[in-house]
Amino acid sequence: MKNIEPKLKDALRLVANGVFVVSAEHQGQVRGFTATWVSQVSYEHPLVMVSVSKDHDTYPLITGSRRFVVNILGARQREIATHFGRKKADMSTVDSSYFREEGGRRMPVLRDALAYLICDVVSVLEVEDHTIFVGKAADAAVQPDESPLLYWPRKGYVTAVE
């Protein structure tokens, strides 16, 4: 947001989003990053989109495997959001300490995620410094006993309040 007009920046900072860890595996490498630019894009077909920086080390794994996982974080997972939100999160122990494989597809699913969606890429849109991957959800699981974690640029990580 370096060159954005102040009033536009102020308006964009009012947008609250869910907090997710988007992960991928390709040729034995596993990576993940904290994302807030994730959205459902179709109801009839289970399609979701993720926006990924072309410079992020998860990007080539998604392009190579044509698959990604959207791990939906719960209110108790701020530490995980912070870990994967670092520019270069420590991935040396990522397989054993954070992720597990799921569904026989060798997909990195976050342990104790509130929910996850395993997605196959069906469409790609290049947008300036990011790529939007649209994925069709092929598998999912939910642990419904917790509120989702949200991110509000003015406050940081917050939880939904009725």
N, C-alpha and C positions, 0 to 999 in steps of 0.2 A: 504494500500500500504506500510505497514511497512517493509516487507522483500523483496521488489521488487528491482531489479537491477536499478541503476539510469537512464541508457539509456532507459530501458523499461518504467519506470515511466514518463520520459520526453516525450516519444512517446505517451503514453496513455493520457497525459495532453493536447495533441493537438486535441483530439476528442471532438467536440462540439455536444451537444445534445439538443433536445427540453426539455421544462420544463413542468412537469405535476404534478397534485395532484391525486394520486391513492387513492380511498376511497372505503369503504365497510361498510356494515351493517349486523349484525347478532344478533338475540335475543335482539333487542333494543339498542345495542351498535353501535355507529358510530365512525369510525376512518378514518384518512387520513394522507398521508405523501407526501412530495415533492419527486418526482422521476425524474431521467434523463435516467434511464435504461429501456426505453419503446421503442418498435419497432413493426412495421407491419411485419408479417412473411408470409403472403400469400396474393396474389392479387385476385385469383379466389374465394376464400372464405375469408370473412372479419375477419381475425385472427390477433390478436395483442398479444405481450408478455410483461409481466412486471416482473422485478426481485425484489424480496422482501426479506429483511433480516429476518431470522427465529426468531430473537430477537425482531422484531418490533411488537408493539401492534396491528397493522392492520393484521398481518399474520394469527392469529387464526380466525379472522372474514372472511377472504377470504377462508380459508380452511373449515370453518363451513358452510358458505352460498353457496360456489362454485360460487360466483359472485363478480365482482368488477367494478368500474367505473374509466375510464381514463379521467380526466378533463384536457383539453389542455389549458395552460395559455397563455394569450396575453401579449403584451409588457407593458401594464399598471399594471400588476399584480405581480410586484416584491415583494411587501409587503406580499402578500398571499404566494408566494413561500418561503419567509424567515420565515413566521409564521409556515408553515407546515414542514419546513426544520429543525426545532429545534428538539433536541433529544426527548423531552417530550412536544410536543405542547399542549397548554391548550385546552382540549376538553370539558370543562364544559359548554360552550355556543355554541358548534360546530353546533348543529342542527339548532338553530334559526338564528345565525349570519352568518354562512358560507354556509350551505347546504340547499337544498330543495329536497323534494321527487319528483320523476319523473316517469311517465309511469305506475302508479299504482303498481309498483314493490317494493316500499319502498327502492329505491336506492338513496344514497346521491350524488346528483349532485351539483357541486359548482355553486353558484350564479354568473352570469356574466362571466362564463368561455367562452373562445373563441370558444370552441367546447367540446363535451363530447361523449364518447363511453360507453354504458352499455354493459358489457361482461359477458358471462357465461363460466366458466372454462371448457375446453375440454381436457387439457393435463397439466401434472405437471412434472417438471424435477428438481430433487435435485442436486444442484451444490455447494459443499463446504458449506459456511456460508449463502448462499442465495437459494431461491427456485424460479424457473422460472414458472410462471403461464401463459399458453396460453389460451386466451379467444376468443370466437366467439362473435363478436359485434352483439347484438340483437336490439339495438336502438342507435340513434345518433342525434345530433343537432349541427348546426354551426352558428356562428355570424361572417361572413367573412370580416368585415370592419376593421380589425386590424392585425398587424403582430404578429406572435407567439414569445413568449419569449424563448430565448436560454440560455444554460449554457456552458461556456467555462472555464475549470478549471484554466486557466492562467489569466482570466479577470473577472470571476464571471458572473452575469446575463448580457446578451447583447441582442440586437435585430438584426434581419437580415437586411442587407443593400444590395441593388442591385448594 
